[in-house]
């Protein structure tokens, strides 16, 4: 049996395993599909309910428990004005990562992780600043004084930098947390975060090592609907935290003024 994606979801949904209403949305999104048994990371066994046709079936109780812990952590971060960096480069994740990151004004990577993005922040942040400066100058017409050939060169350079740094315009300091879709695809990011003791929240499949992740949420990282479900839950929690933060900030400002 091939691994399920949005275009090929197995028909025999295990309703017998998850009859409760609270699992309905997760089942419809295909969250419970793990990887093939041969790809399972041994430390993931506690997160697996059973195996069917050589496919791991994820324990959705563990998924919801992990999600709750991740949300508590991220909401506390948001309430204290701490930042989270979103990482997801697989095609199924890109659109939703970009949408949610822009909605929440968070830095993100959806093309490829540049080595040193965390551990060599000072150097790479200068490249990000150069990209922002070039973008502003092209848009404002400052570069009109150059020849047409030179301007075309600047435009080509901007397109190249856009691909590398397009999600990093508000990356002005090291993040307080990393949120990763499918950690095995982003091991360099994982290693850099661990080196700097930056907590990792991850939507991880059964081929991931949960010991590398501070807040693992185990689910199907190969289907768009499943990834969208996870990111939507995280985004809604962060928006709630920001809304809750505003009245407190208003009260604090009023107290200072009085």
C-alpha positions in Angstrom: 0.0 0.0 0.0 1.4 3.4 -1.0 1.5 6.2 1.6 -1.6 8.5 1.6 -1.6 12.0 0.2 -4.5 14.4 -0.5 -4.8 12.8 -4.0 -4.8 9.2 -2.6 -6.5 8.8 0.7 -7.3 5.3 1.7 -11.0 4.6 1.7 -11.2 2.3 4.7 -11.1 5.0 7.3 -10.7 3.3 10.7 -14.1 4.5 12.1 -14.0 1.5 14.4 -10.8 2.9 16.0 -12.0 6.4 16.4 -15.8 6.5 16.7 -15.9 9.6 18.9 -17.1 12.9 17.4 -14.0 14.8 18.6 -11.9 12.8 16.1 -14.1 13.5 13.1 -12.2 16.5 11.8 -8.9 14.8 12.3 -10.1 11.7 10.4 -11.4 13.8 7.5 -8.0 15.5 7.3 -6.2 12.1 7.3 -4.2 13.1 10.4 -4.1 9.5 11.6 -2.0 8.1 8.7 1.6 7.5 9.7 4.4 6.3 7.4 5.1 2.7 6.4 6.1 0.4 9.2 9.6 0.0 7.7 10.2 3.8 8.1 9.0 4.1 11.7 11.5 5.6 14.1 11.6 3.2 17.1 11.1 6.0 19.6 7.7 6.8 17.9 6.1 3.6 19.0 4.3 5.2 22.0 2.5 7.4 19.5 1.3 4.6 17.3 -2.1 2.9 17.9 -1.8 0.0 15.5 -0.6 -1.1 12.0 -2.8 -1.8 9.1 -1.7 -3.1 5.7 1.9 -2.1 6.6 0.8 1.5 7.4 1.2 2.9 10.9 -2.1 4.3 12.4 -1.3 7.2 14.7 -2.9 7.4 18.2 -5.0 10.5 17.8 -5.3 10.8 21.6 -1.6 11.4 21.7 -1.9 13.8 18.8 -4.4 16.0 20.7 -2.4 15.8 23.9 0.7 17.0 22.0 -1.3 19.7 20.4 -2.6 21.0 23.7 0.9 21.1 25.2 2.3 22.9 22.1 -0.6 25.5 22.2 0.0 26.2 25.9 3.7 26.8 25.2 3.1 29.0 22.1 0.3 31.0 23.7 2.5 31.8 26.7 5.2 32.8 24.2 2.9 35.1 22.3 1.5 36.7 25.5 5.1 37.6 26.4 5.8 39.1 23.0 8.1 36.2 22.0 8.5 35.1 18.4 8.2 31.9 16.6 9.9 31.0 13.3 7.9 28.8 10.8 9.6 26.2 8.7 8.1 24.0 6.0 9.5 23.4 2.6 7.5 20.5 1.2 4.9 21.5 -1.5 2.0 20.5 0.7 3.0 22.9 3.4 4.2 26.0 1.5 0.9 27.8 0.8 -0.5 27.5 4.3 2.9 28.4 6.0 3.1 31.6 3.9 -0.5 32.5 4.6 -0.3 31.9 8.4 3.1 33.5 8.8 1.9 36.7 7.0 -1.3 36.7 9.0 0.7 36.6 12.2 3.6 38.7 11.1 6.1 35.9 11.7 9.3 35.0 9.8 9.2 31.8 7.7 11.2 29.6 5.4 9.5 27.7 2.6 12.2 27.2 0.0 15.3 25.9 1.7 16.9 26.3 5.1 20.1 28.3 4.8 22.8 26.8 7.0 23.6 29.2 9.8 20.3 31.0 9.7 20.2 30.6 13.5 23.8 29.9 14.5 25.3 32.5 12.1 22.5 35.1 12.6 24.7 38.2 12.7 26.2 37.5 9.2 23.0 36.3 7.6 20.9 39.1 9.1 23.2 41.6 7.2 22.2 39.8 3.9 18.6 40.1 4.9 19.1 43.8 5.4 20.8 44.2 2.1 17.8 42.4 0.4 15.3 44.7 2.1 17.4 47.8 1.1 17.6 46.7 -2.5 13.9 46.0 -2.6 13.1 49.4 -1.2 15.4 51.2 -3.6 14.0 49.4 -6.7 10.5 50.2 -5.6 11.2 53.9 -4.8 13.0 54.6 -8.0 16.3 55.4 -6.4 18.1 53.1 -8.8 16.8 54.9 -11.9 20.1 56.8 -12.0 21.8 53.6 -13.2 21.8 52.3 -16.8 19.2 49.9 -18.0 21.7 47.1 -18.0 22.7 47.8 -14.4 19.0 48.0 -13.3 18.3 44.6 -14.9 21.2 43.2 -12.9 19.7 44.6 -9.7 16.4 43.1 -10.6 18.0 39.7 -11.2 19.8 40.0 -7.9 16.5 40.9 -6.1 14.7 37.8 -7.6 17.6 35.6 -6.3 17.5 37.2 -2.9 13.7 37.0 -2.8 13.8 33.3 -3.1 16.3 33.0 -0.2 15.1 35.8 2.1 11.5 36.5 1.1 10.1 35.2 4.4 12.7 36.9 6.5 11.9 40.6 6.3 10.9 40.7 9.9 13.6 38.4 11.1 15.4 41.0 13.3 16.4 38.8 16.2 16.8 35.1 17.0 13.4 33.5 17.5 12.2 32.2 20.9 10.8 29.0 19.2 10.9 27.1 16.0 7.8 25.5 14.5 8.7 22.9 11.9 6.6 20.8 9.6 8.2 17.3 9.2 11.6 17.5 11.1 13.4 14.9 9.1 13.2 17.2 6.1 14.8 20.0 8.1 17.5 18.4 10.2 19.9 21.4 9.8 17.3 23.7 11.3 16.7 21.2 14.1 20.4 20.9 14.9 20.9 24.7 14.9 17.9 25.2 17.3 19.1 22.5 19.6 22.6 24.0 19.6 21.2 27.4 20.7 18.6 25.8 23.1 15.7 27.2 21.1 12.6 25.1 21.8 11.1 23.2 18.8 7.4 22.6 18.2 7.0 20.2 15.3 4.3 18.5 13.3 6.0 15.1 13.0 5.2 11.9 11.3 6.2 8.4 12.6 9.6 8.6 10.9 10.7 11.5 13.2 12.7 11.2 16.4 10.5 12.7 19.1 13.5 13.1 21.4 14.8 15.9 19.2 11.5 17.8 19.6 10.4 19.7 22.7 6.7 19.7 21.7 5.9 17.0 19.2 2.5 16.8 17.6 2.3 13.6 15.7 0.3 13.5 12.5 0.3 13.0 8.8 2.9 15.3 7.3 2.4 14.1 3.7 -1.2 15.4 3.1 -2.1 19.1 2.7 -5.4 18.8 4.6 -3.6 17.3 7.6 -0.9 20.0 7.6 -3.5 22.7 7.2 -5.4 21.3 10.2 -2.3 21.6 12.4 -1.4 25.1 11.2 -4.9 26.3 11.6 -5.1 25.1 15.2 -1.7 26.8 16.0 -2.7 30.0 14.2 -6.0 30.3 16.0 -4.3 29.8 19.4 -1.7 32.5 18.6 -4.4 34.9 17.5 -6.3 34.3 20.7 -3.2 35.0 22.7 -2.6 38.3 20.9 -6.2 39.3 21.5 -6.0 38.5 25.2 -2.7 40.5 25.4 -4.3 43.8 24.1 -6.6 44.5 27.1 -3.7 43.9 29.5 -1.5 46.3 27.5 -4.3 48.9 27.5 -4.7 48.6 31.2 -1.0 49.0 31.7 -0.8 52.1 29.5 -3.7 53.6 31.4 -2.0 53.0 34.7 1.2 54.7 33.5 -0.7 57.7 32.2 -2.6 58.1 35.5 
